[in-house]
């Protein structure tokens, strides 16, 4: 059971810190208001790295159904734990979204921009174009999984794995994040999107369910392809 608790709390912490930095940048009257993409990219990078350090030995620190399925597809994770991992990750994503809402509670009412409020919880395209949006999430997650598994081919000093993962997230955000906001993780997008839908957020708009399938399906496809690309290259 420890591995499921680790995936649940690890994903919740990831969302609290990751969506938290977006809230700090986008909500009105915060100390970090309007500080920009660079702040968000660094915040998200270490939002992934910190729980990876905490929970890595317990569960492998997936926190991402796309990565979980990719690892299972190439035999690096037992299929028997996949349903429990994904359920824990999704519930952790919802909890993380709820915690962000509570953390910034007074700021929702003083923020008029409904789109900004939604963007704190989940991703959306800068330009709506379904094939391009799907491709962006596919490529971003391919790079994520290919990089994580590819870097593992080179022996590094003990304890450096989560830091490397943080820098992979950072470079994806800075280089590939401008199109769709780089969900690259179904739990990171769908979990908080559910939280946005059910929470009594002051002045919120709709949860954009018409787009929601892209940051779920595209990362799963990209992640599995990235994993098999590493296997094809390195065996």
HUBELTA-V976888 format. One record per helix or strand of 3 or more residues. SS is the DSSP state (hx for helix, st for strand). FROM is the first residue (numbers start at 1). TO is the last residue. If there is no record, write none. Layout:
{{SS/FROM/TO} {SS/FROM/TO}}
This chain:
{{hx/2/26} {hx/37/59} {hx/65/73} {hx/79/103} {hx/105/109} {hx/114/121} {hx/130/151} {hx/161/176} {hx/186/198} {hx/214/234}}
